[in-house]
Amino acid sequence: MKHLAFVAVLLMITISGLAQNDETTIDGWIEVFTETLSVEAKKTVFSTKRICEGEVKLIFVPNGKTCIINDGFVEAYVFYKEDNQVFAKKFDNCSGFRTQQLSSLQFFEFFQSNSSALLSEEVKPYKAANVNTQPQSSAKVYRCNRSFLFYGDNGSVNKSYKIYDLTTTEAQPNVYFEANNKTKVTKLDSLLDTVIANFDASSQYKRD
């Protein structure tokens, strides 16, 4: 009976809810937003997406409806500089969020100082130094990925990798473990952890 009740509630939410937007739709929102920026801001803009496959979420949006996420959760952030101030805009599967001015600028200084390396360096897929055909019963599952979009003289450049690519194990050492973790894009992603946490905790954190 409890299972039937849960199914009934989920069905009611589905009927009144919003269909989730996929990653392609979010990419479109980012493109449209970027086009609205000033010429100055477009020279400094970059974006990142944090994608976790298999996540299921129910998010209540301002219009009273529910956004149902059942095929992967995407949080995207656009960063840019204008009038010597750095700003961020967020999107997820359900909507955009109000733009915020940022006070922590270390990540942006790092981005500007390492623009060439960010465009050229690659995070390589996990490659085991030895292939162990025995089942790994305690192997950890990594479902999240990172994707960055940078802009160079020849247009936009996408840099994507799996969090799994940054790991290693004793049983199957990743030959690219050290090299991957030394790339500028993974360092930038690490710097963004605090920036994003502060953005999401801000009193200005509101959906459009």
N, C-alpha and C positions, 0 to 999 in steps of 0.2 A: 504493500500500500504506500509506503514511504517513497518507493521508487516511482510509482505512478503519480504521486503528488508532485514529485520533483519534475517529472516530464511535463506535467500539466502547467506548472509555473514557468518552465523554460519555454513552452509553446506560447504562453501568453506574452512573455517578454519578446519572443521572436516576432510575433504578430505586430506588437506595438513598437518594436525596435527599428533601428536603422541597419541596413546592410553595411558590413564593414568595407572599407576601401582598401584595395590591394596596393602593393608597392608601386606599381605603374602609375596609379592615380596620385599617390604621394609625390612621385617624381614630377608629375605634371604640375602639382601645386607649387613645388620648389621652383620649377622653371618659370611659372607665371609670376611668382613673388620676386624672383631675381630680376626679371625684366622690368619690374616697377622701381627698382633701385636707381639712384642717381649714377651718373657717369663715374663719379669719384668712388662710390661704394662698390660698383661693379669691378673695379680694379683690385679690390681687396677681398672679395667674397669667396667663401668656400662652404661646403656643407658636409655633413656626416649623417649616416643612418646606422642605428643600432637595431639589429634584426634578430629576433628570437623565434625560432620555428616551434610550432606545436603549442604555443601558449594560448590559453583560453581565458578571456576576460569579459566582464560585463561592465561597461563604462556609462555612467549617466551624464548626458550632455545637457546644456542649458535649456533646450526646448522641451525638456521633460521626458524625452524618449531615451531609449537605451541603445548604445552601440555595442553590438555583439562581435567579439573577436574570437574566432575559432580556428584560424589557419595561419597563425604567426603574427606576432606583435611587432610593429615598426615604430620607432621614435626617431624623427629626423630633426636636425638643427641646422639652421643657416646662420653663419657668422659673417659680419662685415663691419667695415670702419667708415665712419662719415663724420666730418667736422671734428676730427681727433677723438671721437667717441666710438666705442665698440658696442655693437648690438647683436642680439640673437633673436631668432624667430623659430618656433617649434611647430612641428606637425606630427600627428600620429594617424592611426587608421580611421579615426573618427572626425577630426577637424584640425584647424590651425589654432595657435595660441597667440595671445597678445605679445607683441615685440617688447623686449626688455633691454635696457641699457646695462652693460656689465661693468663691474668695478674691478674684477680680477683680470688683468691683461697679460699675464705671463704667457699664457697659451698662444695669444695672438702675436706677441713679439717672437715667440718660437716659430710660429707659422711663417711669418714674414722673413725671418732670418734663414730659414731652411727651405725656401720655396723650390729651389732647384732639385734638392734631394727628394723632396716630397713628390715631385713630378717623375723622377727617374727610378727611385728605389722600388723594389718589389718584395712583398712577403711571399715566400714560396710555400707550396702545400707541404704538409707533414710528410716526411719520407723516413721510413724506419731503416736504421743502419743494418738490422738483421730482420729477416722475415720469420716471425714465429707463427707457425700454423696452429699452435695450441690455443684453445679458447681462453680469453682473458675474462674470467668471471667477475673480477672487481674493477673492470675498466670503467672509467668515468665517461659519461655522455656529455658532449658539448654541443648545444643547440644554437648558440648565438654567433652572429657574424658582424663584421664591421664593413662599411662602405663609405668611401670619401670621394667627393667630387671637387677637383681643383681646376683652376683655369690658368692656362699658359698662353703664349703668343699664338699657338696653333689651335686654340680651342680648349675644350674641356677634357680632362683626363680623370678616369675613374680608377680608384685603388680599392680593391676589395680583398678581404681575407676572412678566414674562420678563426675564432678564438682557439680552436683545436690546434691550429698551425703554430701557435706560440707555446705549446706544451711539449713535454717529453716524458718518457717513462724509462725505468731501469731495464724493463724487459725488452722494449722496442725503442731505443733512443732515436730521437728526431735529429737527423743530420743537419737540419737547418735551424735548430733551436736557438743557438746563440746569434746567428746572423739575423734571423727574423726579429728577435727581441732588441736588436741594435738599430733597426730601421727607424727613420725619423717619424714615419706615420704611426708606428706603435707608441712612440714617445708622445706624440701629439694626442693620441687617443687617451693615454694615461693622464695627461694634463687636463683633458676635458672632463674627466670623472668628477672633479670637484666643481668645475664650472657648471656642469649639467645638474649636479645635486643642488647647488645654490639656486639655479634657475627654477628648478621644480619646487623648491621650498620657499620661494619668494612670495611676498604678499601680492605681487603683481601677476602671479600665476593664474591666468584665466583663459578660458577658451574664447575664441572669436565668436 
